[in-house]
Structure formats: structure tokens, C-alpha cells
Amino acid sequence: MYKKIVPYINCEHEVAANIINEASGYEYGGADEIYVFNYSKDEATITEFLGTVKELTRQIDIPIYIGCYANRFEDVKKAFYTGATYVVIKYSLLEDINIVKEASGRFGKDKIILELDNYKDALSESFLTTLIELGVYAILIKHLEITGDLLDHLNHIKMPVLIRDSLSSNDITALIKPDKVVGLSTNYFKDKDLRKAKISLKEQGINVNTFASSIDFSEFKINSDGMIPVVVQDYKSNEVLMLAYMNEEAFQKTVSTGKMTYYSRSRQSLWTKGETSGHYQYVKSLMLDCDNDTILAKVRQIGPACHTGSQSCFFQNLVNKEYNDANPLTVFTEVFNVILDRKQNPKEGSYTNYLFDKGIDKILKKCGEEATEIVIAAKNPEAEELKYEISDFLYHMMVLMAECNLDWDDIVKELSHRK
């Protein structure tokens, strides 16, 4: 199990765009998870913050910890409904600790983290036993003054520990080294090279998550110029974006920085994709084919991949035969995009626009009717009718999604949490 580096962002009095930009920078820089918090009790502030976190979970892929004022189960539920992976509850603001038990029962015992202002609470065996029984997954301790006794105590705590520290006076290695410490949450790496820090920790024998190739470049089958071709795909859509080449230096730089770096045969030099345009490619995975002579890179592409402004370099049609694309995700996405287009660009006579014009009550009524039709059709031994009724229901459900500002990414991400 590797030690996590979890940058934190204090979202109090901060605008949504700045929070999302900062979190994206941390993700691209190699953060394992991100902790965002705003413990205001003001209802309007809470609502705004939850909306920001919901948008944040749509735009970044790494797990999110959300810390917000929570004194009812309903508060915890709203926090989870943002798409966050973990909810951090501040113990000093908690009036009824039993909401932790209800929340962990509903969302799982690996989802609730309790933040302690006083680390000495964590040294009480009876207190920790109670937390475990309530379903607390881990405790978050902040602003420690490092002593030998404290580090020894940390090793004997009964549950996982996250430490929150600005690193203004403490050493990262000392904080993260104890066995029970699963991660360090800090704002120290804002505008700093987090990957370089993780490499340094790894060199000190601390198991952190860094890119490392499982096969040495010397085992690749390279061409006469010492290079290997790289096919680049979008990590979500699997769209092929481009083809480029790497020599060993480009490969090593890609692995160490997490940004796709190639060797330009025309310029006879290394180039990191996006260094002039800003259209970086952040590595999600690198795979080698069965002959060890081609790399498949799955990336998060910022902006278009092609210098022409096209999303993909492969846009010139040479030969084409119509075929049935049976990929469910592709079909769902295409149908949903048509529904969105109708919402944004109404078309006279469109049934979809009729539903949007009638509003949420009409859409809900249709969803209910179609769900009932599914139940009736399922009692019929013939599957053909059921196929049509399910299709009708899915269409109306997608209209409801569009009306409520949800998309397939929201649904897929929520389902992925339930694996």
C-alpha cells in the first residue's frame, strides 16, 4: 500500500473557477487525491460549495475528500451526492456523533473520515474503539509538533491516519513515515513540482505512487533511428488522437513528468506535447504491444491534439463503409448529445422540445409511464416488446438527465463507486 499525497484547498471565500483550476493543477502534477473543505454553517455558502465540488468531480478523475459542516445525516448525504469519494466530518463541530453510524451504514465503512483538532484524542483507545464501531474509516490529524514520542504513538493508533500539515516547519518524511499514516494532506505543493517530491520520497524508501515502467526501454524493439512509434488514444472515448515517436530520452521524460514527450524527426529534438500551445497530454497509461515494438498511450488531452485544430489528427476520410456501431456507450452518448442539442437549439415539431417546454412534471410523468410499460412487457414471454419499452424508458430518462443537468459521466462515475 503506497503513501498518498493529498493536497488540500481551503475553499472559504474562494471562487469556483480558482478552486477547479488549482485542483486540476494538482491532478496533472501527480496528486493521489484532493481534499477540499469549507466548514461554514451558512446555508447559502454550503449550497454554493456543494455545487462547486459537484463541478470539480466532473472535471477531475482522482478521488475527492469533501469537508463541510455536517450535523445531520442529510448533510452527509448531500456531500456524497457531489460525487466525492470521502466525506470529512469535523469532530469539533459535530453535535451528534451517531450520524456517522447512519452515514457509514448507507455509504460504506471506508468512506467517512473524522478530522480532529486535538491529536491527543487519537491516543485514547476507548475513543478510537468507539469510532471504529460507528464506522469511521480514518482520522485526520492536523498541525502536529513532531516529537519522537508522537511518532511512536502514531504507529500504535488502531486505524488509518491522515495528517494535514502546511510543511512550514515539519519534514514531510518524518510525518509520512509511520506505518499507520496512510497519507499527508498539505498545501505546500501549490505551484511546486509534486512529482519531483514523490520521486525523492521513493528514493528514501517510502512507498509512494510514481510512474515507473515495468519493462526497461532496452527491451523495446526500436527502429534504425533508435525510436519506437506511439499510438495515442483519448483515455475515455478511445478515439485515436495521433501517432508520434519516442527515443529513450523522450520515454524516460514522459514517465518522470507524466506529460507525453516525443522526439521530433523533423526538428531532431525532444518536444513535450503542449509546451507551446498548452494542449498537453497527461499520461493515464502506457502499454506495449506483443512484439515490443509499439506503445499505446492513453491520455487526458487538453484542447485539440492536432496542429490544425482538429481533436484528432485522423480526420481525412479515405475509404468508408457504413456499419452498425453497437458500442452502448457511444450510442448513449450520441442520443444524449442530440437531446442536449434540442434543449439548447429548439426545433419546431420536436417531441423532445415538447417535453422540455412542458417541464419537469411532464418528463417525470412520462418516465413513470414508461417504467410501468416495462413491467407489463416483462410479463410477456416475447422479448421484442420489452426491448422497445426499455428503449422508450431510456430515452425519457436521458431527457430527465438533461433537464436536471446530469450527463453520462455523472452516472458512470457514480456507478464506478459501487464496484
Kinemage of the C-alpha trace (Angstrom):
@kinemage 1
@onewidth
@group {chain A} dominant
@subgroup {mainchain}
@vectorlist {calphas} color= white
{ca met a 1} P 0.000 0.000 0.000
{ca tyr a 2} L 1.557 3.281 -1.046
{ca lys a 3} L 1.512 6.510 0.951
{ca lys a 4} L -0.779 9.180 -0.503
{ca ile a 5} L -0.026 12.832 -1.107
{ca val a 6} L -3.351 14.663 -0.791
{ca pro a 7} L -3.177 18.417 -1.488
{ca tyr a 8} L -5.780 20.415 0.376
{ca ile a 9} L -7.656 23.520 -0.762
{ca asn a 10} L -9.343 25.815 1.740
{ca cys a 11} L -12.385 26.915 -0.275
{ca glu a 12} L -13.608 29.575 2.144
{ca his a 13} L -14.107 32.901 0.282
{ca glu a 14} L -12.699 31.315 -2.907
{ca val a 15} L -14.442 31.384 -6.299
{ca ala a 16} L -15.299 28.114 -8.034
{ca ala a 17} L -13.074 28.679 -11.072
{ca asn a 18} L -9.984 29.143 -8.894
{ca ile a 19} L -10.757 26.004 -6.890
{ca ile a 20} L -11.193 23.919 -10.040
{ca asn a 21} L -8.030 25.318 -11.653
{ca glu a 22} L -5.978 24.636 -8.524
{ca ala a 23} L -7.355 21.113 -8.183
{ca ser a 24} L -6.691 20.388 -11.866
{ca gly a 25} L -3.110 21.556 -11.451
{ca tyr a 26} L -2.650 19.166 -8.543
{ca glu a 27} L -4.141 16.283 -10.534
{ca tyr a 28} L -1.898 16.923 -13.532
{ca gly a 29} L 1.068 17.275 -11.189
{ca gly a 30} L 0.687 13.796 -9.722
{ca ala a 31} L -1.514 14.193 -6.621
{ca asp a 32} L -3.128 10.954 -5.456
{ca glu a 33} L -6.297 12.549 -4.068
{ca ile a 34} L -7.516 16.062 -3.197
{ca tyr a 35} L -9.105 17.414 -0.015
{ca val a 36} L -11.386 20.447 -0.430
{ca phe a 37} L -13.125 21.972 2.566
{ca asn a 38} L -15.342 24.800 3.718
{ca tyr a 39} L -16.802 24.381 7.196
{ca ser a 40} L -19.095 27.406 7.080
{ca lys a 41} L -22.501 26.928 8.745
{ca asp a 42} L -24.188 29.418 6.409
{ca glu a 43} L -26.773 27.606 4.250
{ca ala a 44} L -26.144 29.674 1.123
{ca thr a 45} L -22.385 29.154 1.416
{ca ile a 46} L -22.862 25.413 1.919
{ca thr a 47} L -25.077 25.160 -1.169
{ca glu a 48} L -22.586 27.097 -3.277
{ca phe a 49} L -19.692 24.968 -2.041
{ca leu a 50} L -21.515 21.698 -2.769
{ca gly a 51} L -22.201 22.950 -6.297
{ca thr a 52} L -18.519 23.747 -6.776
{ca val a 53} L -17.457 20.287 -5.601
{ca lys a 54} L -20.010 18.677 -7.903
{ca glu a 55} L -18.457 20.502 -10.840
{ca leu a 56} L -15.000 19.592 -9.582
{ca thr a 57} L -15.790 15.867 -9.520
{ca arg a 58} L -16.946 16.143 -13.125
{ca gln a 59} L -13.679 17.643 -14.262
{ca ile a 60} L -11.021 15.652 -12.435
{ca asp a 61} L -10.550 11.914 -12.061
{ca ile a 62} L -8.691 11.411 -8.795
{ca pro a 63} L -10.701 10.844 -5.590
{ca ile a 64} L -12.037 13.888 -3.751
{ca tyr a 65} L -12.328 14.362 0.018
{ca ile a 66} L -15.013 16.913 0.873
{ca gly a 67} L -15.020 18.593 4.262
{ca cys a 68} L -18.148 20.585 5.109
{ca tyr a 69} L -20.420 21.386 8.031
{ca ala a 70} L -22.396 18.246 8.841
{ca asn a 71} L -24.726 17.775 11.778
{ca arg a 72} L -27.432 15.655 10.173
{ca phe a 73} L -27.372 12.558 8.027
{ca glu a 74} L -28.914 14.717 5.300
{ca asp a 75} L -25.799 16.939 5.340
{ca val a 76} L -23.525 13.937 4.793
{ca lys a 77} L -25.790 12.618 2.039
{ca lys a 78} L -25.636 15.930 0.171
{ca ala a 79} L -21.841 15.878 0.478
{ca phe a 80} L -21.648 12.399 -1.058
{ca tyr a 81} L -24.076 13.378 -3.802
{ca thr a 82} L -21.465 15.803 -5.139
{ca gly a 83} L -19.571 12.751 -6.382
{ca ala a 84} L -16.901 12.956 -3.676
{ca thr a 85} L -15.299 9.668 -2.659
{ca tyr a 86} L -14.837 10.550 1.033
{ca val a 87} L -16.617 12.897 3.433
{ca val a 88} L -14.550 14.508 6.175
{ca ile a 89} L -16.533 15.404 9.297
{ca lys a 90} L -15.047 17.918 11.726
{ca tyr a 91} L -15.340 16.417 15.195
{ca ser a 92} L -15.307 19.788 16.990
{ca leu a 93} L -18.448 20.868 15.062
{ca leu a 94} L -20.309 17.586 15.495
{ca glu a 95} L -23.261 17.674 17.880
{ca asp a 96} L -24.421 14.075 17.402
{ca ile a 97} L -21.713 11.549 16.520
{ca asn a 98} L -24.364 8.918 15.769
{ca ile a 99} L -24.888 10.435 12.313
{ca val a 100} L -21.523 8.824 11.477
{ca lys a 101} L -23.031 5.384 12.063
{ca glu a 102} L -26.025 6.152 9.862
{ca ala a 103} L -23.798 7.582 7.114
{ca ser a 104} L -21.334 4.684 7.145
{ca gly a 105} L -24.235 2.249 7.049
{ca arg a 106} L -25.601 3.956 3.948
{ca phe a 107} L -22.395 4.793 2.074
{ca gly a 108} L -19.883 2.252 3.391
{ca lys a 109} L -17.362 1.981 6.234
{ca asp a 110} L -14.469 3.092 4.055
{ca lys a 111} L -15.985 6.499 3.256
{ca ile a 112} L -16.141 8.567 6.472
{ca ile a 113} L -13.106 10.405 7.870
{ca leu a 114} L -13.164 12.294 11.163
{ca glu a 115} L -10.991 15.411 11.478
{ca leu a 116} L -9.575 16.016 14.962
{ca asp a 117} L -8.308 19.395 16.134
{ca asn a 118} L -6.585 17.811 19.116
{ca tyr a 119} L -4.362 14.868 18.180
{ca lys a 120} L -4.399 13.648 21.811
{ca asp a 121} L -7.954 12.385 21.204
{ca ala a 122} L -6.399 9.882 18.814
{ca leu a 123} L -4.339 8.418 21.655
{ca ser a 124} L -7.421 7.350 23.603
{ca glu a 125} L -8.015 3.658 22.992
{ca ser a 126} L -11.664 3.834 24.093
{ca phe a 127} L -12.323 6.838 21.823
{ca leu a 128} L -10.855 5.060 18.793
{ca thr a 129} L -12.781 1.888 19.575
{ca thr a 130} L -15.991 3.930 19.567
{ca leu a 131} L -15.095 5.482 16.206
{ca ile a 132} L -14.423 2.070 14.679
{ca glu a 133} L -17.766 0.767 15.964
{ca leu a 134} L -19.514 3.809 14.442
{ca gly a 135} L -17.938 3.132 11.053
{ca val a 136} L -15.239 5.802 10.831
{ca tyr a 137} L -12.656 4.722 8.249
{ca ala a 138} L -9.787 7.026 9.215
{ca ile a 139} L -8.906 10.044 11.319
{ca leu a 140} L -7.350 13.246 10.038
{ca ile a 141} L -4.979 14.997 12.447
{ca lys a 142} L -3.661 18.466 11.720
{ca his a 143} L -0.765 20.745 12.642
{ca leu a 144} L 1.442 18.416 14.631
{ca glu a 145} L 4.580 19.329 16.514
{ca ile a 146} L 6.877 16.453 15.658
{ca thr a 147} L 8.451 14.624 18.580
{ca gly a 148} L 9.821 11.116 18.965
{ca asp a 149} L 7.001 10.200 21.347
{ca leu a 150} L 4.364 11.415 18.908
{ca leu a 151} L 5.758 9.379 16.018
{ca asp a 152} L 5.821 6.332 18.267
{ca his a 153} L 2.185 6.948 19.264
{ca leu a 154} L 1.158 7.266 15.617
{ca asn a 155} L 2.456 3.768 14.983
{ca his a 156} L 0.133 2.375 17.647
{ca ile a 157} L -3.113 4.048 16.622
{ca lys a 158} L -5.743 1.445 15.743
{ca met a 159} L -6.971 2.981 12.483
{ca pro a 160} L -5.589 4.690 9.365
{ca val a 161} L -4.286 8.221 9.934
{ca leu a 162} L -4.136 11.168 7.556
{ca ile a 163} L -2.015 14.124 8.629
{ca arg a 164} L -2.791 17.659 7.495
{ca asp a 165} L 0.185 19.988 7.649
{ca ser a 166} L 1.446 23.013 5.718
{ca leu a 167} L 5.046 21.706 5.965
{ca ser a 168} L 6.153 25.170 7.039
{ca ser a 169} L 8.148 23.700 9.926
{ca asn a 170} L 7.771 19.924 9.718
{ca asp a 171} L 9.642 17.489 7.496
{ca ile a 172} L 7.471 15.556 5.062
{ca thr a 173} L 9.483 12.356 5.507
{ca ala a 174} L 9.060 12.322 9.284
{ca leu a 175} L 5.313 12.933 9.013
{ca ile a 176} L 4.538 10.310 6.407
{ca lys a 177} L 6.880 7.533 7.538
{ca pro a 178} L 4.927 5.988 10.463
{ca asp a 179} L 3.132 2.799 9.432
{ca lys a 180} L -0.354 3.974 10.416
{ca val a 181} L -0.040 7.193 8.398
{ca val a 182} L -1.659 6.446 5.040
{ca gly a 183} L -1.273 9.924 3.616
{ca leu a 184} L -0.246 13.531 4.036
{ca ser a 185} L -2.604 16.388 3.175
{ca thr a 186} L -0.811 19.667 2.526
{ca asn a 187} L -0.988 22.900 0.537
{ca tyr a 188} L 2.799 23.037 0.301
{ca phe a 189} L 2.918 21.835 -3.310
{ca lys a 190} L 0.825 24.608 -4.820
{ca asp a 191} L 2.825 25.802 -7.866
{ca lys a 192} L 5.594 23.326 -6.962
{ca asp a 193} L 6.807 20.099 -8.582
{ca leu a 194} L 4.911 17.395 -6.696
{ca arg a 195} L 6.247 14.569 -8.884
{ca lys a 196} L 9.815 15.503 -8.022
{ca ala a 197} L 8.973 15.393 -4.306
{ca lys a 198} L 7.401 11.945 -4.701
{ca ile a 199} L 10.491 10.675 -6.534
{ca ser a 200} L 12.621 11.984 -3.653
{ca leu a 201} L 10.410 10.179 -1.122
{ca lys a 202} L 10.692 6.971 -3.127
{ca glu a 203} L 14.488 7.272 -3.104
{ca gln a 204} L 14.272 7.473 0.709
{ca gly a 205} L 12.463 4.132 0.790
{ca ile a 206} L 8.929 5.499 1.234
{ca asn a 207} L 6.382 3.733 -0.950
{ca val a 208} L 4.634 6.479 -2.910
{ca asn a 209} L 2.747 6.242 -6.183
{ca thr a 210} L 5.002 7.333 -9.045
{ca phe a 211} L 5.121 6.357 -12.687
{ca ala a 212} L 7.633 3.593 -13.315
{ca ser a 213} L 7.911 1.404 -16.388
{ca ser a 214} L 7.616 -2.340 -15.754
{ca ile a 215} L 9.778 -3.013 -18.832
{ca asp a 216} L 13.113 -1.327 -19.475
{ca phe a 217} L 13.495 0.666 -22.695
{ca ser a 218} L 16.388 -1.624 -23.652
{ca glu a 219} L 13.843 -4.411 -24.170
{ca phe a 220} L 11.829 -2.381 -26.696
{ca lys a 221} L 12.255 -3.214 -30.378
{ca ile a 222} L 13.270 0.159 -31.789
{ca asn a 223} L 13.724 1.215 -35.410
{ca ser a 224} L 17.024 2.085 -37.093
{ca asp a 225} L 16.797 5.632 -35.678
{ca gly a 226} L 16.521 4.336 -32.107
{ca met a 227} L 12.838 5.192 -31.809
{ca ile a 228} L 9.546 3.452 -31.145
{ca pro a 229} L 6.154 4.560 -32.559
{ca val a 230} L 3.485 5.683 -30.095
{ca val a 231} L -0.234 5.475 -30.856
{ca val a 232} L -2.108 7.985 -28.681
{ca gln a 233} L -5.719 7.492 -27.589
{ca asp a 234} L -8.153 9.547 -25.541
{ca tyr a 235} L -8.466 7.624 -22.271
{ca lys a 236} L -12.251 7.953 -22.071
{ca ser a 237} L -13.520 7.789 -25.631
{ca asn a 238} L -10.671 5.609 -27.008
{ca glu a 239} L -10.523 7.943 -30.008
{ca val a 240} L -7.148 7.690 -31.732
{ca leu a 241} L -5.614 11.153 -31.489
{ca met a 242} L -2.201 10.954 -33.137
{ca leu a 243} L 0.900 8.935 -33.930
{ca ala a 244} L 4.359 10.072 -32.841
{ca tyr a 245} L 7.775 8.652 -31.939
{ca met a 246} L 9.871 8.374 -28.791
{ca asn a 247} L 13.538 7.726 -28.268
{ca glu a 248} L 14.751 6.569 -24.852
{ca glu a 249} L 15.157 10.116 -23.524
{ca ala a 250} L 11.616 11.051 -24.574
{ca phe a 251} L 10.247 7.875 -22.979
{ca gln a 252} L 12.046 8.492 -19.678
{ca lys a 253} L 10.888 12.110 -19.581
{ca thr a 254} L 7.307 11.015 -20.248
{ca val a 255} L 7.437 8.564 -17.348
{ca ser a 256} L 9.068 11.017 -14.934
{ca thr a 257} L 6.858 14.044 -15.726
{ca gly a 258} L 3.542 12.395 -16.586
{ca lys a 259} L 3.347 14.515 -19.754
{ca met a 260} L 3.666 12.933 -23.197
{ca thr a 261} L 7.076 13.817 -24.634
{ca tyr a 262} L 8.208 12.792 -28.122
{ca tyr a 263} L 11.176 13.066 -30.441
{ca ser a 264} L 10.644 15.281 -33.464
{ca arg a 265} L 12.292 13.732 -36.507
{ca ser a 266} L 11.969 16.958 -38.468
{ca arg a 267} L 13.478 19.187 -35.767
{ca gln a 268} L 15.799 16.487 -34.429
{ca ser a 269} L 14.903 17.358 -30.851
{ca leu a 270} L 12.692 16.403 -27.911
{ca trp a 271} L 9.291 18.056 -27.603
{ca thr a 272} L 6.662 17.885 -24.895
{ca lys a 273} L 3.225 17.962 -26.439
{ca gly a 274} L 1.544 21.243 -25.497
{ca glu a 275} L 4.629 23.156 -24.355
{ca thr a 276} L 3.837 25.962 -26.823
{ca ser a 277} L 0.085 25.505 -27.408
{ca gly a 278} L -0.925 24.487 -23.873
{ca his a 279} L -2.567 21.376 -25.337
{ca tyr a 280} L -0.780 18.971 -23.019
{ca gln a 281} L -1.339 15.229 -22.967
{ca tyr a 282} L -1.344 13.853 -19.421
{ca val a 283} L -0.492 10.166 -19.152
{ca lys a 284} L -3.160 7.767 -17.924
{ca ser a 285} L -1.462 4.576 -19.093
{ca leu a 286} L 1.321 3.319 -21.362
{ca met a 287} L 1.094 -0.171 -22.831
{ca leu a 288} L 3.483 -2.150 -25.009
{ca asp a 289} L 2.248 -4.426 -27.791
{ca cys a 290} L 3.010 -8.155 -28.067
{ca asp a 291} L 6.085 -7.576 -30.268
{ca asn a 292} L 7.529 -4.851 -28.002
{ca asp a 293} L 7.710 -2.508 -30.984
{ca thr a 294} L 4.754 -0.121 -30.475
{ca ile a 295} L 3.483 1.833 -27.463
{ca leu a 296} L -0.194 2.561 -26.890
{ca ala a 297} L -0.650 5.684 -24.766
{ca lys a 298} L -3.966 6.577 -23.178
{ca val a 299} L -4.004 10.246 -22.246
{ca arg a 300} L -6.093 13.099 -20.995
{ca gln a 301} L -5.917 15.521 -23.895
{ca ile a 302} L -6.164 19.228 -23.118
{ca gly a 303} L -7.606 21.002 -26.154
{ca pro a 304} L -7.222 19.568 -29.670
{ca ala a 305} L -4.498 17.036 -30.413
{ca cys a 306} L -3.856 18.148 -33.985
{ca his a 307} L -1.955 21.299 -35.007
{ca thr a 308} L -4.828 22.016 -37.449
{ca gly a 309} L -7.207 22.486 -34.523
{ca ser a 310} L -8.916 19.127 -35.060
{ca gln a 311} L -9.471 16.976 -31.999
{ca ser a 312} L -7.726 14.087 -33.747
{ca cys a 313} L -5.034 14.053 -36.418
{ca phe a 314} L -7.039 11.334 -38.180
{ca phe a 315} L -9.849 13.245 -39.881
{ca gln a 316} L -9.250 12.773 -43.622
{ca asn a 317} L -11.615 10.072 -44.883
{ca leu a 318} L -10.049 7.744 -47.467
{ca val a 319} L -12.357 4.722 -47.550
{ca asn a 320} L -15.609 4.305 -45.687
{ca lys a 321} L -18.258 1.604 -45.423
{ca glu a 322} L -21.367 2.116 -43.365
{ca tyr a 323} L -21.564 -0.171 -40.356
{ca asn a 324} L -23.576 -0.572 -37.209
{ca asp a 325} L -21.742 0.887 -34.214
{ca ala a 326} L -23.069 -1.278 -31.392
{ca asn a 327} L -20.916 0.235 -28.651
{ca pro a 328} L -23.523 1.058 -25.952
{ca leu a 329} L -21.603 3.997 -24.517
{ca thr a 330} L -21.184 5.526 -27.976
{ca val a 331} L -24.889 5.126 -28.758
{ca phe a 332} L -25.986 6.531 -25.385
{ca thr a 333} L -23.624 9.476 -25.786
{ca glu a 334} L -24.812 10.236 -29.317
{ca val a 335} L -28.502 10.098 -28.383
{ca phe a 336} L -27.901 12.198 -25.273
{ca asn a 337} L -25.993 14.788 -27.332
{ca val a 338} L -28.968 15.074 -29.713
{ca ile a 339} L -31.248 15.631 -26.705
{ca leu a 340} L -28.886 18.309 -25.365
{ca asp a 341} L -28.805 19.980 -28.764
{ca arg a 342} L -32.611 20.102 -28.826
{ca lys a 343} L -32.567 21.739 -25.405
{ca gln a 344} L -30.021 24.348 -26.492
{ca asn a 345} L -31.303 24.765 -30.062
{ca pro a 346} L -35.067 24.068 -30.105
{ca lys a 347} L -36.503 22.559 -33.275
{ca glu a 348} L -40.107 23.113 -34.282
{ca gly a 349} L -42.173 19.933 -34.115
{ca ser a 350} L -39.597 18.099 -31.979
{ca tyr a 351} L -41.096 15.763 -29.369
{ca thr a 352} L -38.017 16.332 -27.229
{ca asn a 353} L -38.641 20.070 -27.250
{ca tyr a 354} L -42.297 19.426 -26.412
{ca leu a 355} L -41.144 17.630 -23.247
{ca phe a 356} L -38.707 20.415 -22.307
{ca asp a 357} L -41.426 23.039 -22.893
{ca lys a 358} L -43.880 21.171 -20.642
{ca gly a 359} L -41.276 20.967 -17.889
{ca ile a 360} L -40.146 18.594 -15.184
{ca asp a 361} L -43.594 17.322 -14.159
{ca lys a 362} L -44.410 16.138 -17.698
{ca ile a 363} L -40.977 14.489 -18.045
{ca leu a 364} L -41.403 12.688 -14.711
{ca lys a 365} L -44.891 11.548 -15.719
{ca lys a 366} L -43.521 10.050 -18.937
{ca cys a 367} L -40.673 8.312 -17.072
{ca gly a 368} L -43.212 6.778 -14.711
{ca glu a 369} L -45.459 5.664 -17.560
{ca glu a 370} L -42.575 4.074 -19.449
{ca ala a 371} L -41.346 2.292 -16.308
{ca thr a 372} L -44.828 0.811 -15.904
{ca glu a 373} L -44.805 -0.285 -19.555
{ca ile a 374} L -41.545 -2.143 -18.880
{ca val a 375} L -43.156 -4.036 -16.008
{ca ile a 376} L -46.138 -5.026 -18.189
{ca ala a 377} L -43.966 -6.005 -21.165
{ca ala a 378} L -41.676 -8.108 -18.959
{ca lys a 379} L -44.653 -10.359 -18.087
{ca asn a 380} L -44.972 -11.183 -21.783
{ca pro a 381} L -42.919 -14.221 -22.836
{ca glu a 382} L -41.876 -12.433 -26.045
{ca ala a 383} L -38.818 -10.147 -25.572
{ca glu a 384} L -39.477 -7.885 -28.575
{ca glu a 385} L -41.996 -5.649 -26.811
{ca leu a 386} L -39.738 -5.355 -23.751
{ca lys a 387} L -36.875 -4.170 -25.976
{ca tyr a 388} L -38.979 -1.286 -27.274
{ca glu a 389} L -40.292 -0.312 -23.854
{ca ile a 390} L -36.788 -0.254 -22.334
{ca ser a 391} L -35.627 1.922 -25.239
{ca asp a 392} L -38.537 4.333 -24.650
{ca phe a 393} L -37.721 4.500 -20.953
{ca leu a 394} L -34.004 5.150 -21.568
{ca tyr a 395} L -34.846 7.975 -23.966
{ca his a 396} L -37.171 9.671 -21.479
{ca met a 397} L -34.623 9.089 -18.718
{ca met a 398} L -31.995 10.911 -20.799
{ca val a 399} L -34.422 13.816 -21.276
{ca leu a 400} L -34.766 13.898 -17.483
{ca met a 401} L -30.969 13.836 -17.107
{ca ala a 402} L -30.636 16.809 -19.473
{ca glu a 403} L -33.395 18.698 -17.664
{ca cys a 404} L -31.610 18.123 -14.320
{ca asn a 405} L -28.131 18.980 -15.673
{ca leu a 406} L -26.748 15.447 -15.400
{ca asp a 407} L -24.809 13.613 -18.083
{ca trp a 408} L -23.498 10.090 -18.638
{ca asp a 409} L -20.183 10.954 -16.981
{ca asp a 410} L -22.079 11.654 -13.745
{ca ile a 411} L -23.885 8.319 -13.917
{ca val a 412} L -20.834 6.277 -14.885
{ca lys a 413} L -18.721 7.855 -12.130
{ca glu a 414} L -21.383 7.102 -9.521
{ca leu a 415} L -21.683 3.506 -10.717
{ca ser a 416} L -17.917 3.108 -10.593
{ca his a 417} L -18.011 3.996 -6.873
{ca arg a 418} L -20.255 0.964 -6.322
{ca lys a 419} L -17.908 -1.677 -7.754
